[in-house]
Amino acid sequence: MAIWLTKDSKVIVQGMTGSEGSKHTRRMLAAGTHVVGGVNPRKAGTTVDFDGTSLPVFASVADAMKETGADVSVIFVPPQFTKAAVVEAIDAEIPLAVVITEGVPVHDTAAFWAYNVEKGQRTRIVGPNCPGIASPGASNAGIIPADITPAGRIGLVSKSGTLTYQLMYELRDIGFSTSVGIGGDPVIGTTHIDALAAFQDDPDTDAIVMIGEIGGDAEERAAAFIKEHVTKPVVAYIAGFTAPPGKTMGHAGAIISGSAGTADAKKVALEAAGVKVGKTPSETARLMREIIQSR
């Protein structure tokens, strides 16, 4: 079992005919993902061949869902078109929309998230500016490398794509149930707390890795949630211990002001909730390995 993305998930790709969409559609198919088609209104009715697998192109998400039973959309469209693509997915009520696109204006993200809330949140949005979701051995929706870890019983939620890959690699001897890259923009659809709650309820996840970074208070809020609601062991890594105040570090959301949003403040909050916090990715992996070996 995994969270949100399983071997039974039927995936469509909005932007499948573009350069990034086609490249990663091919990768997802090679990973065993059940990709059933793509969406591009200008190329509706055509098919695209991916190394012998022929996938249809539909005019809309609604059409694709009607014809294929798709329940996941991975969105690879340019930033200026992302809002419209997500709104289309919301209108079609697809259960999961994974927004890979980087550089989406924050105003656009806030707008399509507010629209989703208005429509009853029937669509779970992951991203934008994220690597997607991978359930090793089952399905891969996004750009997470499919060959860095086997299936296992660790759940991972991360703001950082690169650190997602590193922790998955460092703990490859144990393996992962699902890894969720939520993205590091100031406004995102799925939070640490959403993933923590899902992993807590997943019978095939025994422990959780949480990766955060400086800026904002998402990690502090996650710590409060862990303290009240999570009984499974959690280890965490916070990127940015050496970041100078007032400097944006990589992600748009990774900026600290005064003592707010610092790595040290987040570490204190997480440790108060019983979370073991590593100072480096390797130390974080070691802490998780010790937990697994002691069980």
N, C-alpha and C positions, 0 to 999 in steps of 0.2 A: 504494500500500500504506500501511497505518497500523498502529499497535499496538493490539491488544485490541478495537477497535471499527472495523468496516469497512462498506462499502456492503452487504455480504451479511448483516450482523448482524440478527437478528430480536429485537425488543425487546418486553418486556411491562412493565407499570407496576403495581407493588403500591401500591394507594391511588389508582388511576386515577379513581375516582368521587368523591374528595374535592376540595376547592376547589383546593389546590395541585397535586394530581396531574392534575386535568382541565386546568388552565391550562397546565401545562408539557407535557402530552401533546399539546395543540393546537399548541404551539410546536415540539415535536419533529417532528410530522407536517409542519408547514409547512417545516421545514428539510430534509425529504426522508428522515427516519429511517423505517425499516421497522418501525413499531409494529404489533404483531399482536394485542394484546389487553391486558386488565387483570386484576387479581386483587382480589376482595372476596367473601368467603364469604357475606355476607348478600345480595349482589346477583347471585350466580351464576346464569347462564342468561339474563341480560338483555343488552342491547346499549346502547352509548352512541354518539351521533352527534357527530362532530367536523367540522363544515363539509362534510358530505357523505360523510365516511368513517365507516362504522359498525364499531365495534370490540366484540368479545364480552367479557363478563366471566366469569371462571372462579372456581371455588371455591378453587383452590389453585395454587401455582406448578407442581406436578407435573402437574396437569390441563392447565394452559396449555401446558406444554412438550410434552405428549403430542399435543395437538390442533394446535399451530401450529409446532412445531419451534423454539420460542424458545430463544435462547442468551444473552440478556442480560436482567436485571431491573433496573429503576430504581425505587428505594424511596422513596415519598413517604407515610410514615405518621407519626402523632404519636410523640414520643419514648418515651412509655410502652409503645408497641406495637412499637417498632423491633426490639428483641431477638427477639421471636417471629417477626417478618417475615423477618429475616435467617436465623434458624435454619431456617425453612421453605424458604428458597432453598437453603441448604446441604444440607438433607435431599433436596431434589430434584436436587442436583448440577448446578445451572445454572452454566455456566462463568464468568459475570461478574455480580456484584451490585454496583450503584452505589448507595450509601446517601447520599441527599441530606440527610436530616433533621439539623437542628441541635438541640443540647440533650440528646443521648442520654447518660444517665449513664455515666461511665467504667467503672463496674463491669459494666454491661450489655455495653459494647463488648468489654471484656476477656473476658467470658463467651462471647460468640458467636465471638470470634476463637479462643479456646481450643477451642471446640467444632469449629470449622472445621479446626484443626490435628489434633484427634483423629480427624476424619473423612477425613483424608488431603489436605486443602487442594485438593479438586477444584473449589472455587469461589474465584475471585479476588474479594476484597472491596475496593472502593474507597470511602473515607470511613470513618466518617460525617462529617457537617458539611462537605460538599464540594460544589463546583459540578458535578462529574461529568466526563465525557470528551467531547471533540468532535474528530472527524476531518473538517475542513472539506470540503464538497463530497461527503461520503460518508454520515456519520451523526452524530447528536448525542444523547447519553444524559445528560440532566440539565438544567441551567439556564444553561449558557454561551450567550451570544448567538450566533446562527448567522450573523450578517451583518457581523461586525467584521473578518473576514479571509478570504481565499480559501485554497484548498489550496496547499501549498508544501512545502519540504524542511527546515523547522525543527521539532524536537520540543520540547515544553515540559512541565515538571513543576513544580507549585507547591503550596505550603501554602495560599496565599491566593487566594480567588476573585476579588476585585477586582483584584489585581495580575495575575492571569491575563488578565483582560479587557484591562487596560492594555497589557501587553506584546504581546498579540495585535494590538491596534490599532496600536501604534507600529511593529510590523514587518509590517503588512498588505501592504506593497509586495513582500514576499518570500514570505510565506505559511507555513502550518504543515501538517505531516503529521498530527500528533495533539497535542492539548493535554490534559493530565491534571491535574485538581485533586484532590490527595490528602487535603486537609483539614488543619486545624490542631489537632485534639484531641490530648491526650496519648497516646491509644491509637488507631491507625488500621490499616486492613487492608493498604494498599499504600504502600510507602515511596518516597522519592527513589531509593534503590538499585534497587528493582524496575523503576521506569520508565527509569532510566539504562541498565540492562542490556538492556531491550527496545529502546530507541532505538539502542543500540550495534549490535544485531543486525538492525535494520531497514534494508534496502538503500535505502529511499526517504527516509531521514532523514540529512541531511548534517551538522547541527550541533544543539546542545542548549542550551536556556535552562533554568536551574534557579532557582527562587525559594524562598528559605527565610525564616526569621525567628528572632528571638532565642528562647532557651530550649532546654533539652535538648541533645542531641549528634547529632541526625540529620544535620545539615549536615557535621559533622566526620567522621562515618562515611561519608557520601557522598563526601567529599573523598578519603578513603583508598581507596574503591572506584574512583573516577575514576583515581587515580594508578596503580592496578594493572591496571585492566580496560578503561578507556574510551580509545579512540584518536581519536574524533571531537572537534572543538573544543567546549568548554563555556564559556558565560558565566553568571554568577550575580548575583543581587541578594539581599541579606539585609535584610529589613525590621527596623527597630528600632535604628539607629545612635544615635539620640538618646534612647532609652528609659532612664528612671531605674532603677537596680537595685532588685529586690524588687517591682516593679510588674507586674501582669499586663496585657499589651497586646493587647486584642482577643480572641485565641484563648486557650483554657484552657491550651494548652501553651506560650504565649509569656511565660515568666517567667524572669528571670535571677537567679542567686544568686552574689554575689561576682564573681569573674572568669569563672565557668563560664557558658557559654551566651550570652556577649555577641556582638554583631555583629562587633566587632573580632577576637575569637578565631576566629570562623567564617571571616572574611575571610582571616586569616593561613593557616588550614588549607587553604582552597580555593586560594589563590594558590600555596601550596607544592605543590599537585597540578597546577599548570599552568592553573588556571581563571582567566579574567579576571573580576574582580568590579567591578560598577558601584556607585557610591554612591547613585544614583537610578535609577528605572526608565528614564528617558530616556537616561542615560549607558549603562545596560546594553544598551538597544536600539542605541545607536551602536556599542558594542563588537561586537555581533553583526553589524551591517551591515558593519563593516570586515572582519570575518572572511569573510563571504559574498562580498564584492566582491573579496577577495584570492585567492579560490580559482579 
